[in-house]
Amino acid sequence: MFPAPNMQLFRRRHDITGKYRKSNLTHHSFAMTEKKFLYPIEWLDEERPTSNARFEVALNSEGQGYGVRTLAPFSRGELVSRMTGLISNRRRLHTLQVTETIHLYDPYFSGLFLHSCSPSVGLDMQRLEVWALRDIEAGEFLTMDYASTEDFLFRQFECQCGAPNCRKWITGFKELPNNEGKAYLAKIRPSKIAAEPATKER
């Protein structure tokens, strides 16, 4: 079972560990090499399997955390996978917001998606589905925009995704940069940040 106390299994079929960096990504075993699926319970993969033939969990070379790499291509508009996890009333690392008070804890698959300001997938948090926003080649890491699901992040962070529209500092949809983010953005966009009011640390 999933190693999380005081949570119940969210039986619906189908994090941030740091910064998304564009370069030097290599794959690495996730200590599940003998399993057929990324999830530890096989019935979770009945219709659209998160199998080791379609995805792998990989660590970037700088040790910033794990992400999910595709082993097969996907077309724009295609259903990439379904997801599952544990439901909780707490926001934490590897959770995705379902409602204002419900979060999905998935440390095996969707909770490992890397952030990009120009993401490759979008998440339907009502149907628990992952959809391709563009053509995705085999070997790519699945990326999502964290602000598309999260009102407030567990931890704000600097972004180096390299997208033309990169926001540089990532927050939830309903929050402003914290003091660390203000200071970082002031270094790269001083005129814009100087005009914004200061925010208190959460």
N, C-alpha and C positions, 0 to 999 in steps of 0.2 A: 504493500500500500504506500501511498504518498507519505513521506516523513514530515507531517505537519500536525502538531497537537491541536485539540479543541476546534477542529474543522470537520465538516461533513463533505462527503464526495458529491460533486455536482455531476449527476448522471445525465449528461447530454452528449449524444454521439457527435461524433464529429463527422531595466532594467538593465533595472539597468545596473550593469556591473561597471560601467565606465563609459568612455568616449568611443564613438564609432570612428575608426581611422580607416582611410581609404586604401592604404598600401600595406604590404607585408602581412597578408592574411594567409595562414597555412592551416591545414586541417590536422586534427589531433583527436585521438580516441577519448571518449567521454565515459569510460569505465562501463559501457553497456555493449561492448562489442559482441557478446554472445547472445544478445536479445534480438528478436526479429523486428521489434518495433521500438520507437523512441519512448513511448509511454510504457510503464511497467505492467499495465493490464491490457491484454490483447483485445478484449471485447470493445475497447474504446476505439478501435481502428476498423470497425466493420465495413463502412461504406467508402471512406476515402483515407486509406491507411497512411499514417505517418511512419512508413516502414523505412528500414535502413537502405532500401533500394531507391528511395525517393529523396531522403534527407539524411544529413549527418550533422552532429553537433561538433563544432570546431572552435579551437582557441586561436586567437590571433597571436602573432609572433611576439608582441610586446607584453603578453600576459594580462591584458586589460579585461578579459572575461570571455565567456562563450557566446557563440551565435549559432544560427541554424543555416547551413549551406545546402543548396539544392543539388541533387544528383541527376535531375531530369529537367528539361525545359518546360516552361509554362507560357501560355499565350495570354495577352491582355484580355481581361474579362473572364478568365477561367477560374473555377473553384480550385484553389491550391490545396486546401485541407480543411478539416474541421478541427476543433480544439476542445479541450476539457480541462478539468482541474478540480481544485477544492474551493468552496465558497467561504468567504471570511468577511467580517465587518471592519477589517483593518487593512490599511494601505501598507504595503511592504515591498521589498525587492522581489521582482518577478511576478507581481500582481498586475492585473488589467482591470480597469474599472468597468463594471457592468451597469450599476446605477450609482447614485450619490452615496449609498450606504452598503453596497455589495461589491466585492472585488473577487476576481478569479485568480487563484494562486496556481500557476503552472510553471514549475521550474524545469520541465522536461522539453517543452516545445515553444509555445507562443510567448511565454514569459522570457524567452531567450532572444527574441527578435531584436536586432540592432536598430538604433535610431538613424533615420536620414530625413533631412528636410525635403528631399525629393524621393519618397519611399517607393518600394517596388510592390508592396501589398497594402491592402486596406482590411480592417477587421470589422466584421458585423458582430457586435457584442450582444445582440439580441438572439441571433441564430447561432452564434459561436462558430463563425465561418471566416476563412481567410481567402481573399480574392486578389488576383493579380491586377495591379493598376497599369501595368505595361508588360511587354514581352520580357520574360525572365530567362536568362540562359542557364544551362547547367553549370554549376560551380560558383554561382553567385550566392552571397549571403542575403537572406530575406531581411528586408528593412521596412520599418513602419515609422510613422510620425507619432511620437509619444503623446503629443498634444491632441491627437485625434481621438484618443480614448480617455486621457487623464485630465481631470480638472486641476489637480495638484499632484506634482511629482513627489515620490518618496525622497528623491534627491535631485536638485537642479545640477546641471553640468555644462561644461564647455563642449561645443560641437565642432568637429573637424571633418564633417561628412564630405566636404568638397563640392557640394551642389551649388549651382549659381545663385540659388535663393536661400543659401544657408543662413540661419538666424544667429549663428555663432554661440548663443547661450540658450539652452533649452529649459523651458518651464512648462507647467501644465497650462491648459487652455484658459483657466480662470485666475492665474497668478502672474504677478510681475516678477522680474528678476530680483533675487535677494541681494544683499549687500555685496557678496562676492561677485555675483553676476554684474551688478552695476559697475563695480570697479574694473572688471575685465572688459566690459563693453565700452567703458569710458576711454580705455587705452586705444581701442580700434575705431571708435566712432564718437570722439569727444564732443563734437558740436550737438549731436542728437541726444546723447545721454545727459548733457548739462541742462537741457531744457526739460527733462523729466523730473517729477518729484521723487524724493527719496522714499524707500520702502523699508519697513521694519523687518528684521529677521524673524522667521517663523520659529 
